[in-house]
Amino acid sequence: MTGRSYTRRGFLALSSVAVTGLGISACTGASISGGGATAPASNTLRLFTYEDDTTIGSLKAQVKKFDEQNGTTTTVDSLPGSGAAQYPDKLRTELLGGSGPDIWRIWGGQIGAPFAKAKQAADLAPYYQKYGWDSSINTAAVQGMTFDGVKAGVPFTARALGAWYNKELLAKAGVTDVPTTYAELEEMNDKLVAAGITPCGLGGKYGWHIMRLFEYLLEHTAGPELHDRLLLGQDSWDRPEVIEAFTLFKKWQDKKWLPEGALGLDPADVGNWYVQGKVAYDIEGQWTETAAILAAEKDPKDFGVFQLPTDQSPARHSGFVEGYMINARSGNKDKAAALLDFLLTPESQKAMQIGSSTVKGAEPDAETTPLAAEWAEKYGDSPFYTIQDQAFPKKEADQYFSIQSDLLQGSMTPAAAAEKMQEIVAAWAGN
């Protein structure tokens, strides 16, 4: 799902998760409460994000251009690398302390939902009307940042995860074609190991990176309909399909299809290893072409991307929406919205090389990001399942991370992991 290609099914799943969470997040420990007076107006803005060193420069360049045109001074602060494991907590702490940024970047689903429920994120409906965002931004993507009917965020990207690989390493292992079935993927992994190459580069620090493997395996064993019901808490996790997914997860580690000591590896490091030739492939989104391949001054022709085979119909991949929210207590909401409108122009999106932009007219450019363009062409119409750490509130996502850690360390069996997950999800969903 890139550029202007989205599927209704995928976004319905994401949106239903978000809306469902609004009614129950107070029971999860993820709820946050606002309050307090609106800050005085000024020409100073602060934007909080989780950009890393490879992309923060292009964002700051666009922000600087806006400041020069509008007489504002905007500070851009970032907390890179930690993903959903730390960033929302840092943001929550600032907001509860009475401060917080004027604008913050955030994921949709259950990560963004608590900020909307607590009314700490402003209702952006007036700005959607003022700037015409309803017509300039993909409608389905907007649903991913709409909570209980409130447009509390504006999406700028819809991410799709696939297998990004190093062509030279696959050739070295005698792999001539990318896998089209799960069995072929396992066969490819065995060939890579036999050639002395670690197949899949995923890191377990913070939990979310290596989680991408489990959710893919769950899509393979459970299938689309059951997978969606599991994420919504509408079916039991204590079942054979989940046990099978956890069993395969452990198998990937035991057969050395993951790096040695994967649980302790930082995603900020291991996420680039397929570019560096340390692993054959990684499960990443379109951003990796800019953040890893182009940032290393490598030729995209030396790399490729394919949708991980699930043996299911329809064939789906993991996906999620990201966008921006405006602080409801900011005294500069109008200026903040103007900055977002500037960032949401096709020109700004292209300048920042957003390979999966929700903005019409900012589709991937085959000249600058050929692999993102290739993904859009091949898989842009494929539906997606909501990435797991966005489908669950943070508390439940963290509890899952603990389970996967125990499983991979051998202190929990796949059956026990499935049973424990059911306890967690049932408590959250009220089953």
N, C-alpha and C positions, 0 to 999 in steps of 0.2 A: 504494500500500500504506500505509494509515493505520489508526489505531485497532486494531481486532481483526482486520482483514482482511489475511491473508498468503496466499501461495501456496507450496505445497510445492516446486514446480519452482524458484522463485527462490531459496529458502533452501537447497535441495540444491546449487545451483550455488555459492552463497556458502560453504556448509559444506565442500564438497569442495575448494574453493580453500584454505580455511584448513587442512584436514587435510593436503592434499598438501604445503603449505608447511612443515609441521612437520618433515618428513623431509628437507628440502633447504635450509632456511634457513641452516644452518651453512656452506653453500657460497656464500652470497650476500653475506656481509658484514653481514647484518642480525641475526645472532644476538647475543644478549647473555647474559652469565653472571652468576649470582647468587653467593651465598656470604656468610659473615659471620654474626655472632651476631644474635639477635633483640633489638630495642631494648627497653628497660625499659617497663613499663606506666605510663600516666599518664592524666590527664583532658584532655590536649591532642591535638587531631587537626589534620591538614593535608590539604586536598583540592586537587588540581591539575587544572585544566580549561582549555578554550580558548574559554570564553564571551566574547562581546564586550560592549560597554557597554550594549547594548539588552536583554540577557538576564541579565547577571551579578547585577543587583539582585534579581531574583525568586529566583534560586538562593540568594543570601546571606540573603534573608529567611526562607526555609524552613530553612536551616542554623541561623540564629539561634533560630528557634522550637524546633528540636531541642535546641540547647544549653541554652536556658532550662528545658526540661523534664527534662534529664538531667544537668545540672551539668557539662557539658563546655565546652571552649573550642576552637572550630574556626576555623582560618585558611583562607580560600579564595583561592588564587592562580590567576591566569589568564594565558595567552599567546594573546591573540586574533589572528585575521587570517591567520596563517601556514598554518593547516590542517596537513595531513600532511607538508608540506615541512620544517617546523622543529620542531613540537611533539614528535613521538616522539624526536627526537635530544636535545632538552632534557631530556626525561624519562629517557632512557637514560643521559645523562651524570650526572644526579643519582643514579640507582640504582647505577651503576658506582662512584660516589664514596662509596658507603656510606651515603647519606642517602636522599633521596626522600620523597615524600608517603605518607601512610597510605592514601589513596584517590586514584585518578586516573581521569579520563574518557578513553576510548579508542575507536577504531573497531574493528569486527570484522575478519574476513578476515586478510590478510597484514600488516596494521599491528599488530593485537593479538597475532598468533601468536607472534612472537619472545619477548614477555614471558612468555607461558605456557610455551613450550619451555624457557626458561632458569630456570623455576620462581621467577621474581621476583614473579609474580602468584600469590597464594594460591589453593588449591583451595577454591572456595566451596560445594562440595557439602554440608558440614554446615549452612551457613546457608540453602541452598535448603530443606533439610529442616526446620530450626528455624522459618523464617518462612513456609513454604508457598509459596515463589516458583514452584515447578513448577506450581501451580494458579492463582496470581494473575497470572502473566506468560505471554504467549503462547508456547506450546511451540516453535513454529517459530522465533521470535525467539531463544530460548535457544540453539538450534543455532548461531546466528551468533556466539555468544560461548563456544562449546564447542570445545576444541582437543584432538585426539587423545583424545577421551573425557573430558577434564577440563573441568569448568565453572569456567574461570578468570575469568570475568566475568559480570556480570548486566546484561542489556540493558534500557534504559529507552525507547529510541526506535528505530523503523525508518523510515528516510527514503525518500521517493520524489521523483524529480526530474521536473519538467515545465516548460512554458513559462508564466511568470507575466507578464501583459501589462497595459498601460495602455490602457483602452478608448478614451479620448479621442484618443490618437495613432493607433490603428488606424482610428477613424472619420474622422480628418483625412485619412488616406491613401485613404479610400474602401473600406476593408476592412469588409465587413458580416458575414462569417462566419469563424470560425477554420478553419485548414486541416485537411483530413482526409487528404491525401496529401502526399508529399514535393514533388511538382511544385507543388501549391498553396502550400506553404510558401515555395518559391522565388519564386513569383508575388507572394506577399504581401511578401516582402523587397524585390522590385523596386518595388512600389507605394510602399512606405515611403521608399525612397531617392529616388524621383521626387518625393515630397512634402517632401523635405529632412529626413527623419527617419532616424536610424541604427536599423536593425532590432534587432540582438541585442547586449545589453550584457554582454560577458565580458572579464575581465582576465587577462593572461598572467603577471603576477608570481607567482612560486611554482609556476606550471605547472598546478595542479589545476583552476582555474576554467575556463579555456578548453579544457581537456581534455574537459570535459563535452560540448562540441560534437563533437569527434572520435569519442568513443565512441558517440554517437548516430548519427553518419554511418556508423560501422562496423556498427551494428545494422541500418541501412538497407541497406547494400550486401552484407553477409555473411549476414544472417538469424540467427535465434536459435541454431540448433544449431551452426553454424560459429563464431559469435561466442563461445559458451561454450567450444568446443574451443580456440580461440585463447587465451582467458584462462587456460586450464588447461595450455597448452603442449602440447596434444595434436594440433595441426595447424600447418602452416607458415604464417607470416605473409607469406612471399614469394610472393604470389599475387594474381591480378587483383582480387579483392574488396577486399583491403586497399589496393592501389594506387589503386583507385577512391575509397575513403574518404579517403585522403590528398589525392587530386586535388580532391575536393569541399571538403575543409578549406581548402585554399589558395584555392579559388574564393570561399569566403565572405569571406576577407580582401580579395581582389583586387576584388570587386564592391562593397566597402564595406558589407557586411552586418554587419561588426563595427566597433567604434569605431576611429578613427584612433589608431595607436600602441598597439593592444590589448596587445601583448606586454609593455609596460612598465606597464600599469595594475594597481593594487592591487585585488584582489577586495573588500576591505573598503570601498572607495569605489564602484567601478563596480556592485557588487551591488545598490545602492539606486537606480541611475539610472532604472530604469523607473518607480519611484515619483516621482522628481523630474521626470519628463518629458523626460529627456535621451536615452533610448532607448525603443523600443517594448516590448521584452520582455527577459526574462533566463531562463536555465535555472537554476532554484532548487528548493528543497524546501519543505515545509510551514512550516518555521520562518520563512520570509520574511514571512508574514502578520503575525506578531508583531514580528519584528526590523526589518522595513522599513516595512510599511504602517501598522500600528497605532502603531509607535514614532514615525512622522512625523505622527501624529494625522490620518491620511487615512481616508476611508470605503472599506471593502473593496468596496462596490458600484461604485466607479469602476475596479475592476481585475477580472481574470479569470484563469483557469488552464486549460490544456488539455494533453493528452498529445501529445508530439511524434509526428507520424505517421511510421511506418517502412515502410509498404507491406508489412509482413510479418505472418505468422500463426504464433503468437499475437502480438498487439500488446504490446510490452513497453516499460518505461522503466528508467532507471538507478535503482538502489537500494542502500542499505547500512544496517547496524546500528551503533548506538553504545551503549556501556554504561559500567560502572564496574568497575575492578579494585581489589583490596586488596593492599597490599604484604605479601609473604610474611614479611618481616623486621619488620613493625610489631609493637610490643608491645601495640597497641590494636586488634587484629583484631575482637574482639567488639564494641567500641564503634563501630568503623568499619562493621561489618555492620549494627548497629542504626541508624546514621545512614542507610545506604542503604535499609534497610527503611522508614524514615520518608519518604525521598524517593520511594519507589516506591509510596506509597499513592495512590489516586485523587485524594484531596484535594490532596496536594502537587503531583501532576502537573498538575492543573487550575489550581492557583495559579500554577504556572510556565508555564502556557499551552503545554504540550508538545502540539503539534498532530498528532503521529504516535506517540503513546505506545504502548508494548507492554503497559501495565498494563490489565487488564480493569476496566472501569468508568470509564476515563479517555478515552473516545473523544472526537473533536472536538465541540465545542459550537457548533451552528449560530448561536447568539446572539452568541458572542464571537469565534469564528473561522469565519465562514461559508464562506470559500473552502477551508479545510482540510476542512471537512465536505462541501463539494461534491466535492472530489477523492476523498474516501473513498467517497462514493456512486457516482461515475462510474467511478473507476478502482481502487477498493480491492481488487477481486478480480483485477486484472491482474498477471501475473507480471513479474518484473524481472530484469535482468542486473546482476551485481555491478559497482559503480562501479570504474573501471579502476585508480585509485590505491589501492584496497583489495584488488583482485584480485592485484596484484603486490606482492612485497616492496619496501621503500623504495628499495633500490639500483636495481632494475629500473624502478620508477616514475620515479625521477629521470633515468634514462637515456632513458626515453620523453620526458620533459619537454624534454630537450636536443634530441631528434629533432624534436619539434613546433616548437621555437624555430627550428632550422635550416631547416625546411621553410617556415615562414611568412616567414622573412627571405630566402628565395630561394636559400640556399646548399646546399640538398639537394632533389633531385627526389622526387616521390612514389614512384617505383620504388626509388630508393636508400633512402628512408625505410622501405619495406616490407622490403627486404633487411636493413637494419640491425636492425630490430625482430626479425626472425627470428634473427639472431645472438645478440641479447640474451636472448630467451626460450628459445632452444635451450640456451644455457649454463646458464640457471637451472633449466630442467626436465630437463636431462640427456639431451635428444634427440640 
